[in-house]
Amino acid sequence: MSAQAQHLEFAPPPPPGTGRSLTLALFVHGLLLVALTAGIQWNQDMPLSAEAELWAAVPVAAAPKLVEVEPPPLPPPPPPAPKEVVKPPPPAPDREADIALAKKRKQLEDEKKLQQAKEAERRQEELKKAELKKAEQKKADEKKAKLKAEEDKRQLDAKREEERKDKERKDKEAKKLQAQKEAKQTAEEAKKIEAMRNDNMKRMAGLAGATGGDNASGSAQRSAGPSDSYGGRIRARIKPNIVFTEEVVGNAPAEVEVRCAPDGTIVGKKLVQSSGNAAWDNAVLKAIDKTEVLPRDVDGRVHSPLLISFRPKD
């Protein structure tokens, strides 16, 4: 049975006398229609009319037309009193129908509450599923981002390693070129020094074979170069400034080229041939720096450049 059928079953019964009231109302409306028709026909009778003209024996002038003053407007009529609505008497209460209706209402409310609870439970379940799906999506995104970061890091490391190897290769090539250049420069300098040394040895050999005396004047070989004692005087000036306390195996010389200004001030030095002991070579170079000024020769000149050799056991 549907809810509408149940509602009609428990509805109050219709009031008695409905057909009789409807018949009486139709009769009254018929009488009213007859009365209105008779009134309209009575008003259609033709009325009698007559016309007459009046003449005065003595002409009389008419008075001026009276100007009528419009009366003030009447106040609006008061509104009609509201008609009293006669309410039909309430039907007699039906105890059993009220009880049945209350039970029905309670049953509907319980069903509505149960439906609302099911709906709330369904929504809660959908919310949990959505949160679970969101959490899984978040984990998947984090995993994907982590894998991407690892891949980027791997690629970056590979790129850095390649750049490092490329840089090392370029550095090795640059060092190799620099070493070749330095070796070439060293070879050229060695050749120049060897040539200078040979020239000095030839000059010294020529000076050793000269025959001029101490007070001789002229243009002989011996007078053009340094005196016999000049080399010893230079060594005597530099050697006290050498500070060296290490034990040395062998007695290889350290040959140094010294350049001087016309007044004897040392303006440059260069190790031409190493003794094989770096400490002895540095000690000799430091002693030359400490000396600062070399003595003049017997003729007042300062010869430059000079090739001086120092042995550690001299």
C-alpha positions as CSV (number, residue, x, y, z in Angstrom):
1,M,0.0,0.0,0.0
2,S,1.4,3.4,-1.0
3,A,1.9,6.4,1.4
4,Q,-1.0,8.3,-0.3
5,A,-3.5,5.4,0.2
6,Q,-2.5,5.1,3.9
7,H,-3.0,8.9,4.3
8,L,-6.5,8.7,2.8
9,E,-7.3,5.7,5.0
10,F,-6.6,7.7,8.1
11,A,-8.2,11.0,6.9
12,P,-11.3,12.3,8.6
13,P,-14.7,11.4,6.9
14,P,-16.4,14.1,4.7
15,P,-19.1,16.2,6.4
16,P,-22.8,15.1,5.7
17,G,-25.3,17.2,3.6
18,T,-22.9,18.2,0.8
19,G,-25.3,17.3,-2.0
20,R,-28.3,19.1,-0.4
21,S,-26.2,22.3,0.1
22,L,-25.1,22.2,-3.6
23,T,-28.8,21.8,-4.8
24,L,-29.9,24.8,-2.7
25,A,-27.1,27.0,-3.9
26,L,-28.0,26.3,-7.6
27,F,-31.7,27.1,-6.9
28,V,-30.8,30.5,-5.3
29,H,-28.6,31.4,-8.2
30,G,-31.4,30.6,-10.7
31,L,-33.8,33.0,-8.9
32,L,-31.2,35.7,-8.9
33,L,-30.8,35.3,-12.7
34,V,-34.6,35.7,-13.3
35,A,-34.8,38.8,-11.2
36,L,-31.9,40.5,-13.1
37,T,-33.6,39.7,-16.5
38,A,-36.9,41.2,-15.4
39,G,-35.2,44.4,-14.2
40,I,-33.4,44.9,-17.5
41,Q,-36.6,44.5,-19.6
42,W,-38.6,47.1,-17.4
43,N,-35.9,49.8,-17.9
44,Q,-36.2,49.5,-21.7
45,D,-39.7,51.2,-21.9
46,M,-39.7,54.4,-24.2
47,P,-40.3,57.6,-22.1
48,L,-42.6,60.5,-23.5
49,S,-40.9,63.9,-24.4
50,A,-42.2,67.4,-25.2
51,E,-40.6,70.8,-26.3
52,A,-41.8,74.4,-25.5
53,E,-40.5,77.9,-26.1
54,L,-41.2,80.9,-23.8
55,W,-41.3,84.6,-25.0
56,A,-41.2,87.7,-22.8
57,A,-43.6,90.7,-23.5
58,V,-41.0,93.3,-22.4
59,P,-37.3,92.8,-23.3
60,V,-35.3,92.2,-20.1
61,A,-31.4,92.2,-20.0
62,A,-29.9,89.1,-18.5
63,A,-27.8,89.3,-15.4
64,P,-24.1,88.2,-15.5
65,K,-23.5,84.5,-15.3
66,L,-23.0,83.3,-11.9
67,V,-19.5,81.8,-11.3
68,E,-19.9,78.8,-9.2
69,V,-17.1,78.1,-6.8
70,E,-16.2,74.4,-6.7
71,P,-16.9,72.9,-3.3
72,P,-13.9,71.4,-1.5
73,P,-13.4,67.7,-2.2
74,L,-15.2,65.4,0.2
75,P,-13.0,63.2,2.4
76,P,-12.6,59.7,1.2
77,P,-15.1,57.2,2.6
78,P,-13.8,55.1,5.4
79,P,-12.7,51.6,4.4
80,P,-15.3,48.9,4.8
81,A,-15.1,46.8,7.9
82,P,-13.5,43.5,7.3
83,K,-16.0,40.7,7.0
84,E,-15.9,38.2,9.7
85,V,-14.7,34.9,8.5
86,V,-16.7,32.1,9.9
87,K,-14.5,29.1,10.4
88,P,-16.1,25.7,10.1
89,P,-16.1,23.8,13.3
90,P,-13.2,21.5,13.7
91,P,-14.0,17.9,13.2
92,A,-14.3,15.7,16.1
93,P,-10.9,14.3,17.2
94,D,-10.2,10.8,16.3
95,R,-8.0,9.2,18.9
96,E,-7.1,6.1,17.0
97,A,-6.4,8.1,13.8
98,D,-4.1,10.5,15.7
99,I,-2.2,7.5,17.3
100,A,-1.9,5.9,13.9
101,L,-0.8,9.2,12.3
102,A,1.8,9.8,15.1
103,K,3.2,6.2,14.6
104,K,3.4,6.9,10.9
105,R,5.2,10.2,11.5
106,K,7.6,8.5,13.9
107,Q,8.2,5.7,11.4
108,L,8.9,8.3,8.7
109,E,11.2,10.2,11.0
110,D,13.1,7.0,11.9
111,E,13.4,6.1,8.2
112,K,14.6,9.6,7.5
113,K,17.2,9.4,10.3
114,L,18.3,6.0,9.1
115,Q,18.6,7.3,5.6
116,Q,20.6,10.3,6.8
117,A,22.9,8.0,8.9
118,K,23.5,5.8,5.8
119,E,24.1,8.9,3.7
120,A,26.6,10.2,6.3
121,E,28.3,6.8,6.5
122,R,28.5,6.7,2.7
123,R,30.0,10.2,2.6
124,Q,32.5,9.3,5.3
125,E,33.5,6.2,3.4
126,E,33.9,8.2,0.2
127,L,35.9,10.8,2.1
128,K,38.2,8.0,3.5
129,K,38.6,6.6,0.0
130,A,39.4,10.0,-1.4
131,E,42.0,10.6,1.4
132,L,43.5,7.2,0.8
133,K,43.7,7.8,-2.9
134,K,45.2,11.3,-2.3
135,A,47.8,9.7,0.0
136,E,48.7,7.1,-2.6
137,Q,49.0,9.8,-5.2
138,K,51.2,11.8,-3.0
139,K,53.5,8.8,-2.3
140,A,53.6,8.1,-6.0
141,D,54.5,11.8,-6.7
142,E,57.2,11.8,-4.0
143,K,58.6,8.5,-5.4
144,K,58.6,10.0,-8.9
145,A,60.2,13.2,-7.7
146,K,62.9,11.2,-5.8
147,L,63.7,9.1,-8.9
148,K,63.9,12.2,-11.0
149,A,66.1,13.9,-8.4
150,E,68.4,10.8,-8.4
151,E,68.5,10.8,-12.2
152,D,69.3,14.5,-12.3
153,K,72.0,14.0,-9.7
154,R,73.4,11.0,-11.6
155,Q,73.5,13.1,-14.8
156,L,75.0,16.0,-13.0
157,D,77.7,13.8,-11.5
158,A,78.4,12.3,-14.8
159,K,78.6,15.7,-16.4
160,R,81.0,16.9,-13.6
161,E,83.1,13.8,-14.0
162,E,83.3,14.4,-17.7
163,E,84.2,18.1,-17.1
164,R,86.8,17.0,-14.5
165,K,88.4,14.5,-16.9
166,D,88.3,17.1,-19.7
167,K,89.9,19.6,-17.4
168,E,92.6,17.1,-16.3
169,R,93.3,16.3,-19.9
170,K,93.6,20.0,-20.8
171,D,95.8,20.6,-17.8
172,K,98.0,17.7,-18.7
173,E,98.3,19.0,-22.3
174,A,99.0,22.5,-21.0
175,K,101.6,21.2,-18.6
176,K,103.1,19.1,-21.3
177,L,103.3,22.1,-23.6
178,Q,104.6,24.3,-20.7
179,A,107.2,21.6,-20.0
180,Q,108.2,21.4,-23.6
181,K,108.4,25.2,-23.8
182,E,110.5,25.3,-20.6
183,A,112.7,22.5,-21.8
184,K,113.2,24.4,-25.0
185,Q,113.9,27.6,-23.2
186,T,116.3,25.8,-20.8
187,A,118.0,24.2,-23.7
188,E,118.4,27.6,-25.4
189,E,119.6,29.2,-22.2
190,A,122.0,26.3,-21.7
191,K,123.3,26.8,-25.2
192,K,123.7,30.6,-24.5
193,I,125.4,30.0,-21.2
194,E,127.7,27.3,-22.6
195,A,128.6,29.7,-25.4
196,M,129.2,32.5,-22.8
197,R,131.2,30.1,-20.7
198,N,133.3,29.1,-23.6
199,D,133.8,32.7,-24.5
200,N,134.8,33.5,-20.9
201,M,137.2,30.5,-20.8
202,K,138.8,31.6,-24.0
203,R,139.1,35.1,-22.7
204,M,140.5,33.9,-19.4
205,A,142.9,31.6,-21.3
206,G,144.0,34.5,-23.4
207,L,144.5,36.7,-20.2
208,A,146.5,33.9,-18.6
209,G,149.0,34.0,-21.5
210,A,149.4,37.8,-21.5
211,T,152.9,39.2,-20.9
212,G,152.1,42.7,-19.7
213,G,153.3,43.9,-16.3
214,D,151.3,45.5,-13.4
215,N,152.2,49.1,-14.5
216,A,152.0,48.4,-18.2
217,S,149.9,50.6,-20.4
218,G,148.6,49.7,-23.9
219,S,146.0,47.6,-25.6
220,A,147.2,44.0,-24.8
221,Q,144.8,41.2,-23.9
222,R,145.7,41.1,-20.3
223,S,144.9,44.8,-19.7
224,A,141.4,44.5,-21.4
225,G,140.0,41.8,-19.0
226,P,139.8,41.5,-15.2
227,S,143.0,41.2,-13.2
228,D,144.3,37.9,-11.8
229,S,143.2,38.7,-8.3
230,Y,139.7,40.0,-9.2
231,G,138.0,36.5,-9.1
232,G,139.6,35.8,-5.7
233,R,138.5,39.2,-4.4
234,I,134.9,38.5,-5.5
235,R,134.8,35.1,-3.9
236,A,136.3,36.6,-0.7
237,R,133.5,39.1,-0.7
238,I,130.7,36.6,-1.2
239,K,131.9,33.5,0.6
240,P,131.6,34.9,4.2
241,N,127.9,35.5,3.5
242,I,127.3,31.8,2.6
243,V,125.4,30.0,5.5
244,F,125.6,26.2,4.9
245,T,125.9,23.5,7.6
246,E,124.8,20.3,5.8
247,E,127.1,17.5,4.9
248,V,127.7,17.2,1.2
249,V,128.8,14.2,-0.8
250,G,131.1,15.3,-3.6
251,N,132.3,18.7,-4.4
252,A,130.4,19.8,-7.5
253,P,130.4,23.5,-8.1
254,A,127.4,25.8,-8.4
255,E,128.0,28.2,-11.2
256,V,126.2,31.6,-11.0
257,E,126.0,34.4,-13.6
258,V,126.1,37.8,-11.9
259,R,125.3,41.1,-13.5
260,C,126.3,44.4,-12.0
261,A,125.8,48.1,-12.4
262,P,128.9,50.3,-13.2
263,D,129.2,51.1,-9.5
264,G,129.3,47.4,-8.6
265,T,125.7,47.0,-7.3
266,I,124.4,43.5,-8.1
267,V,121.4,43.9,-10.4
268,G,120.8,40.3,-11.4
269,K,121.9,36.7,-10.8
270,K,121.0,33.4,-12.4
271,L,122.0,29.8,-11.5
272,V,123.7,28.6,-14.7
273,Q,124.8,25.1,-13.5
274,S,123.5,23.4,-10.4
275,S,125.8,21.6,-8.0
276,G,123.2,18.8,-7.6
277,N,122.4,20.0,-4.1
278,A,119.5,22.5,-3.9
279,A,120.4,23.6,-0.4
280,W,124.0,24.6,-1.5
281,D,122.6,26.4,-4.6
282,N,120.1,28.4,-2.5
283,A,122.8,29.2,0.0
284,V,125.1,30.6,-2.7
285,L,122.2,32.7,-4.2
286,K,121.3,34.1,-0.8
287,A,124.9,35.0,-0.1
288,I,125.0,37.0,-3.4
289,D,121.9,38.8,-2.5
290,K,123.3,39.6,0.9
291,T,126.6,40.9,-0.6
292,E,124.7,43.5,-2.7
293,V,127.8,45.3,-4.0
294,L,130.9,43.7,-5.6
295,P,134.4,45.3,-5.4
296,R,136.0,47.1,-8.3
297,D,138.9,45.7,-10.2
298,V,142.4,47.3,-9.9
299,D,141.7,49.6,-12.8
300,G,138.4,50.8,-11.1
301,R,136.1,48.9,-13.5
302,V,133.3,46.5,-12.6
303,H,133.1,43.7,-15.1
304,S,129.6,42.4,-16.0
305,P,128.4,39.8,-16.5
306,L,130.6,37.5,-14.4
307,L,130.5,33.7,-14.2
308,I,131.4,32.7,-10.6
309,S,131.6,29.1,-9.3
310,F,131.4,28.0,-5.7
311,R,132.3,24.6,-4.3
312,P,131.0,23.5,-0.9
313,K,134.4,22.1,0.2
314,D,136.6,24.9,-1.0
